[in-house]
Amino acid sequence: MKAVQQTRALATRERILDQAARLFALKGYHDTKLGEILRAARITTGAFFHHFGSKEKLGFAVLDRHMQRRRQELEAIERRLAVPLPDEPLAWVSRRLDAILAMVRRRAHRRGGCIIGNLSTSLSDTHEGFRRRLAQCFHEMALEFKPHLDAAVLRYRPRPRPDTWALARHVVAVIEGGIMLARTQRDPMMLADQLEYLKECLARSVLGNNGKRSRAPAARLPRVSPSRRTSVSKQVSCKQAGPGRRPVGALPPESKEP
């Protein structure tokens, strides 16, 4: 009997988290009322406070579960991707970026966008506790890349030596910004284009300025798939953009001004 009660309690908690995450992503934290969550989860006020105690504690639990599921989903996707050689640290960065792109595409049907980005916009200026927790989320995302960037700098020894923390945060900024741009412009290719461009920018940063590659054999650098590769020159030149492609930064056809 006790085991059945525990199972039901866990199911109720997950249902509350599911509905809260959906509403926070869609409406924001402040505009989502506790009563809406209770109705969506089909629970009583007493049941809610038994599990969470407050809307604030629920918000922290939503963030914790989101990051846990994100880790699990990315690890599952990466297990189906080719494993780079140990001495190719940039290829490991590229692999994680490919996994993130696959994860975002899986979630494309969801309404509301990235809950981390949405809550950061609405809560960072008004709630110090959430600001710190959201900063930890972005810090964790950057840590997915920094060890590989450190290894790449050690291998290729670029001059001047790049700040790998700054590079890792730049990666996160491009990912989050690319997700928002893709949604606002309704362009499913936007994030993919930005990540391909990011890979080339990271390679140039790690290899050093002015295209110097004296310490890194070019043949061993991670390469972008020919079918998806968009060179920097193609991204900034309308004339060189291939059929059906448009340079990065160009507005979608329906958004062009007359």
Secondary structure, 3 states (H helix, E strand, C coil): CHHHHHHHHHHHHHHHHHHHHHHHHHHCCCCCCHHHHHHHHCCCHHHHHHHCCCHHHHHHHHHHHHHHHHHHHHHHHHCCCCCCCCCCHHHHHHHHHHHHHHHHHHCCCCCCCCHHHHHHHHHCCCCHHHHHHHHHHHHHHHHCCHHHHHHHHHHHCCCCCCCHHHHHHHHHHHHHHHHHHHHHCCCCCHHHHHHHHHHHHHHHHHHCHHHCCCCCCHHHCCCCCCCCCCCHHHHCCCCCCCCCCCCCCCCCHHHCCC
